[in-house]
Amino acid sequence: MAKSSSALGTPEAAARTSLTTRILAVNIFALAMLAGGFFYLDSYRAQLIDARLEETATQVRLIAEAYAVTPPAGRPQLLSKFGLLTDTRLRVYAYPSPTARAAEVPRSFDSWSVSGPTYQLRDPAQEEWQKRVARFLDRSIDIIVDADHPEHFHEPDHDTLAAWPIALRATRDRNIATSVERAPDRTPMILAAIDVRRPDGSGAVILSTENQRDITRIVRAERLRLGVVLLIVVLVSVSLSLFLARTIVRPLRRLALAAHRVRLGRAREVQVPRLPERRDEIGTLARALSDMSMAIRQRIDATEAFAADVTHELKNPLASLRSAVDSLGIVKDPALQKQLIDVIRDDVGRLDRLITDIAEASRVDAELARARFESVDLGTMIEGLLTTREERGRNGDVRVAFARPHRGTAVVFGDGSRLTRVIENLVENAVSFSPAGGLVQVAATRDGDDVVIRVEDEGPGVPPDAREAIFNRFHSDRPEGEEFGRHSGLGLAIAKAIVEGHNGSIVATDRDNAPNGARFVIRLPAWSR
């Protein structure tokens, strides 16, 4: 069964709607709430009419009381003055006899016959076009707000008591009756009637009619002011919405296009806009995406270079291995066969070391990203490492000295096993370059906010132009006389990757006040509680 949803009520619908449309929709919704002021105006008009009804009822009551105590000869003048003062038309319907029916009660007095008209019912067909437009707006807004629809007011052809339902109601209820009707030009007519008959049935009914044109004028004036304000707010809101959408959507569109080109990979150097002039979240996002794309590009370049280096490094032992294997089936001399077998064994061992180091180099970054760091006392760690090397005889005839720091002074925050690998690679490198009987010195000290580790040897040292290259993968500068293939050239590269993964640095320099030898200096942020 299909499920329906509102236009913007689901994430799928929002995803199909542009950001500009959503910004405009939100702002226009707020404007629609402001437009609800028209409902308030309808309520305001109803309150004005109710107040006028109460005021008219009070006036008619006062007129009736004055009418009752005034001699018959003075009543016409009294009613005409009241009509002039209140802008109303007062009519009197006097009962000719106590038993007379309403249809038989004619109009006995009309204030207009004395004072003249106090209001004028206007013919809509004779008014200017502005008034017609105003009435059209009145009708439209009344339909929107579902306003009440009073009956149409019209003067009866035969002005008798029976022609006025409100007068009949006042007669029936023996009380004041009021009502609102609508003049031809849609202005409200306030009607009020009161029965002033005596208990014997003689007397009259007084009817008051008044055209409250000022109510329509007040409401229209308020509506005009509200409309002007609403129009200004709409223009400002739409302008600000478009400006906001432009400042948000356009840069996001540029970033999305650049990201799409990066994903397609059709251009080697895709420039993601950095938007340096933006100092907001979008500018931060742009620069983050730009940095991310450059990091991805560098990672891809490094991966491609690494793959090319791996291919190159594997070809040499594989070529040697293939040659030895092919020759082994041809050579019949046992001595030569033994030499070929030794070559195969060495090549296999070389491949094994190379593949092991390649695997270590390729996964060091990923493992550092997942590692759980903890406080590591480098003094204790280095001491244990060097003791193990000495016990296994891995230093040969080279002496290794360690200036152990005070406990707790050389503490960093990191992965202990990885940091052990760094020191192991540096010590192994120093031992391999040291002459027979040479001395390798290891030290760990605290320097301000850093822990500094130094590994020095008495070997030939590192030429200044090679101090960056030695940290590249598969760098092949080895000491003279070393058997080929014993090292993969990845030790220092792995050490640098681990150090930088701990927000540290590693450099190669000359030893102080020494004719030869190399010094490797590692700086790591010290751990503080």
Residue, then its C-alpha position, 0 to 999 in steps of 0.5 A: m500500500a502506498k504511503s503519502s507524506s507531506a511535501l517537506g515532511t520526510p528526509e527524502a522530500a527534503a533531499r529533493t528540494s533545493l536549499t534555496t527553496r527551503i530557505l524561502a519556504v521557511n521565511i515565507f512561512a514566518l511571513a504567513m504568520l504575520a499575514g495572520g494579522f488579517f484574522y486579528l483585524d476581523s476580530y478587531r472589526a467584530q469588537l468595534i461592531d459589538a461596542r457600537l451595538e452596546e452604545t446604540a442600545t444605550q442611546v435607544r434606551l435613553i431616547a425611549e425614556a426621554y420620549a416617555v416623559t416628553p409631552p406629545a407636542g415636543r416629541p418630534q423636536l426631541l427625536s430630531k435633535f437626538g438623530l442629529l446628535t447621534d447621526t441616526r435616523l429615528r422612526v416611531y411606529a405608534y399603535p392606533s389601538p391596543t389591538a392593532r396588528a403589526a402590519e396595521v401599525p404605520r410609521s408615525f414619525d421620521s426624524w429625517s422629515v425634520s432634521g434632514p438625512t444624517y447619513q447617505l447610502r451610497d450606490p456602489a455603481q456610482e463610486e470611483w474604482q478605488k472604492r470598488v477595489a477596496r470592496f473587492l479586497d474586503r470580500s476576498i479577505d472576508i472569504i479567507v477569514d470566514a467572516d460573518h455575512p450579515e443580511h443586506f439592508h434595504e428600505p422597505d417599500h411600505d414602511t410599516l412596523a411589520a416591514w422591520p423584523i427587528a421591530l417585531r422582535a422588540t415588540r415580542d420580547r418587550n425589550i431592546a433588540t439590536s442587529v447588524e446589516r450590510a449596506p449596499d456599499r458593504t458598510p455596516m448598518i446598526l439597527a436598534a428597536i425598543d417597545v415603549r408601549r404602556p401596559d394597556g397596549s397603547g404606545a409606540v415602537i422606536l426604531s434607530t438606524e445608523n450607517q457606521r461607515d467609520i468602522t469600515r474606514i478604520v478597518r481599511a486603514e489598519r488593513l492598509r498599514l498592515g498590508v504596507v508593512l507586510l509588503i515591505v517585510v516580504l520584500v526584505s525577507v525574500s531579498l535576505s533569503l535570496f542573499l542568504a541562499r546565494t552566500i550559502v548555496r553558491p559556495l556549496r555548489r562549487l565545493a560539490l562540483a570540485a568534490h565530484r571531479v575529485r571522485l571521478g579522478r579525471a583531473r590529476e590536480v583538482q583545485v578545491p576552492r579554499l574560499p579564503e574570504r569566508r570566515d564562517e563555517i562554509g569557509t572552514l568547510a572549504r579549507a577542510l575539503s581542500d586540505m583533505s583533497m590535498a592529503i588524499r592526493q599526497r596519499i595516492d601519490a605516496t601509494e603509487a610511488f610505494a607500489a613502484d618501489v615495491t615492484h622494483e625492489l622485488k624484481n632484483p631478488l626474484a630475478s636472482l632467484r629465477s636465474a639460480v633455479d633455472s641454473l640448478g636444473i642444468v648444473k651437475d657439479p655438486a659444489l656449484q649446485k650447493q652454491l646455487i642452493d645458498v643463493i636461493r636460500d639467501d634470496v628467499g630470506r631477502l624476500d622474506r625480510l623485504i615482504t615483512d618490512i613492506a607489510e609493516a610499512s604499509r600498515v603502520d599508519a592504519e594501526l596508529a590510527r586505531a591504537r590506544f595511546e597511554s603514558v610510556d616511560l621512555g627511560t624504562m622502555i629503552e633500558g629494557l630494549l637494550t638489555t634484550r639486545e645485549e642478551r641476544g648478542r645483536n650488538g656484535d662487537v659494538r658497545v651500546a651505552f644508555a644515559r638513563p633519565h630519572r624515572g618519570t622525566a621522559v614520559v610521553f603519550g603513545d603506543g609503547s610497542r610502536l615507539t619500541r620499534v622506532i628505537e630498535n630501528l635507530v639502534e640497529n641502524a647505528v650498530s650496522f654503521s659503527p666500526a668494530g669496537g665502536l660506541v653507540q650512545v642513547a640518551a632520553t632527556r626532558d626539554g621543556d614540553d618535549v622529550v628528546i631522544r638521541v642516538e649517536d654512532e661513530g660511523p661515517g655519518v650522513p652527508p647533508d644532502a642525504r639527510e632527508a633522503i635517508f627517511n625515504r622508503f627503500h633508501s639503499d645507502r649501506p655501510e661498506g662490506e655489508e652483505f647485500g640484501r640484509h636490509s630492506g631500506l624501510g627501517l628509517a621510513i617506518a621510524k619517521a612514520i611512527v614518530e610523526g604519528h605521535n605528533g613528533s619529529i625526527v632529524a639526522t645531524d652531525r655529532d658535536n665536536a666529533p670528526n665523524g658519526a651521525r646523530f638522530v634526534i627525536r622530539l616527542p610531546a611530553w605527557s603531563r598529568 
